[in-house]
Amino acid sequence: MWLFRPAFVLLVCFFSFASWSEIDPIKCKYAKAKLGNEPMVCHVRSSFVKKAKASGIYYRKSLGPKDVFDVPELFPLVAKLVSLYNDDDAMVMAQFIFPANDGDNSYRKIRVHLDKSYGVGKRVVGFERSPVFEYKWQLKDGVVISFKRRKGSSNARLTYSRPHMAKAFLGKQGYQPTKKRY
C-alpha cells in the first residue's frame, strides 16, 4: 500500500521535533495534527529544512518566508510542498500541491488516509472526482487540515494550517483574503 512506502518512513523522520529550546514542549505533548509522526505545531524553520534535506524530500528554494520542496514518493501522486513560517520562524502552514487526479482516484486514497488518521472529515462541497471539492478536519490542537480543489484548477491542495497564526502573519504581509469561489 502506498502509505507504507519507504518515503513515508522518510517523512516520519523529516517531520521530527525541532530543538526543545525553540518549541513549547506542552504544545507538542498534546498536539494532534501530525506530519509523519511528529506534531506540526512543533516545527521551526531551521530544523524543518535540515530534516527535509536529509530525508529524500528535495529542497528546491526559499522565497522569503516560504520554502519549496519536491515530494516524489510520499503520496500516490508526486507533490510539491510549500511551507510558510512567521517572523519567529515557527511553521504556520504546510501545503502539498498535487497534479490532476489519476485513473486510480489518488485523491480519494489521500482523503481516506486522512479520515483514518483524524476521524472522518467534514465534506464541504463535492467529491474527489468532482471538478470542485473540499474536505476539512479541525483538530483540538488548533490545526485545520483542508483538502480541496477549486473551480478552474486541475491541482488539489492538502493544507495543514495554524489559522490564527497564518492569518496574523499574512495580514502583516498585506495579504487580503478573497471570498471562496467554488
N, C-alpha and C positions, 0 to 999 in steps of 0.2 A: 504494500500500500504506500502511496506517495508520502504520507506523513512520517513514515519511519525510515526514509532515505537517510543516508549519511549527512546530507545537507541539513536535515532537521536537527541532528545531533550538533552540527556546527553552529546552528542558530542558537541552541541552548547555551553553548559556550560564548557565542557572540554577544548575547544579551545577559552577560553576567554582571554582578554587582560592581559599582564604582567603589572607590575607596571610601571607607566608613567615615572619614573626616569630611567628605564632601556631600554626604546624604544624611537623611534623618532615619536612623535605624527603626524608630517606632513606625513610621510610614511603611517601611519595607516589610516589617514583620506582618502587618495586616493588609498588605496590598493584594488585590485580586487580579488585576489585569496584568497578564504576563506575555512577554515576547520571548518565546522559547520557554524556559523555566524560571526566568527572573522577572521581578516586578518592573513595569515600565516607569513607575514613579521614582525609581532609584537611580536612573541613568543620568550621568552628566557627560558633556561632550568629549572630554579628554579620554575617558575610559571607553566610551562607546566607539569612537573612531579607531582607537587602538585595537579593540577586540574585533572590529569589523575587518581591519586589515589582516589580522591573524587568522581569520576564520574561513576564508574561501569566499566570502561575500566581498565583491570587488568595489573598493573605494574609487570613485570617479573624480569628484571635485567638491570644493566648498564654494558656496555662493553666499557670502555674508553669514547670516545666522543659520544657513542650511548646509547640510552635507548630502551628497547624492551617491548612491551605491547601486551596483547591479546585483541582482539576486537570481542566479541562474537555476537553482535546483530545489529551493525550499518548497515551492508550491507546484501544482500540476502545470502551471504556466510560468514562464520567466517573468520577472517583475523588476521594476525599478523602485528603490526605496529612497524616500526623501525624509530626512529627519530635521526637525526645527528646534532650536534652542533659544532660550531667553537671554537677557543680559547677564544673568548669573550662571550661564551655561547649563542650566537644567533643561532636560528634554521636555518640551511641551506638546510635541506631536511627532508621530512617525506614520508615514503614508506609503503603502505599497501600491504601485500603479501597474495594472495588468493589461495586456493586449486584449483584443476581441476574444470572446468565448469560443471554445473549440467544439468539435463534434462529440467529445467526451463529457460535455457540460461541466467543465472545470470550475466555473463559478459556483455551481451547486456544491461541489466537493469542498470548496473553501468554506461556504456558509455552513455546511453540515459539521465541519470540524469546529467552527466557532460555536455552534449550538452545543456540541458535546463538551466544549471547554467551559462555557459561561452560562449555559442554560439556553433555552430557545429564545432567539432574538425576536424583537418586535418587527414584523413586516410593515413598513410604512407605505410602500407602493410597489406594485409589480411583482414579478418573479425573475429568477436568474436568466431565463431565456427571453424576457421582455426587453424592449428597447430602453425602458427605464425601470430601475428597481432601486429599493433601499431597504436595508435591514439595520437595526440598532440594538446595541447592548449597553445598558447603563449599569455600571458596576459600583459596588459600595465604596470603593476607594476613590471615587470621583472621576475615574477614567470612562470615557464614552468611546465605544467601538462602533464604527459605521462602515458598512459595505454597500457600495452603491455605484450605479451608472446613471449619468444624467442624459437628458434629451440631447440628441445630436452627437453623442460621443460613442465611439466604439470601445473605449477603455473603461475599466472598472477600477474603483479605488477602495482600498481597505485602510481605514484610518483609525489609529489609536491616538486619542486626544485627551489632554487635561484641559477641558473647555475654559475654565476660569482663568488659567494661566495663559492659554493661547489667545483668548480674547483680549486680555490685558496687554500682552506683548504686541499683538498685531495692531491694536489700537494705537499704541505708542509709535508704531512704524507708519501710521497713516492709512492703514487698510480699513476700508469701509465695506462691511458685508453687504452682499446683494440678496435680494429675495430668492427663495428657492424656485427653480424653474424645472418642473418635472416634465 
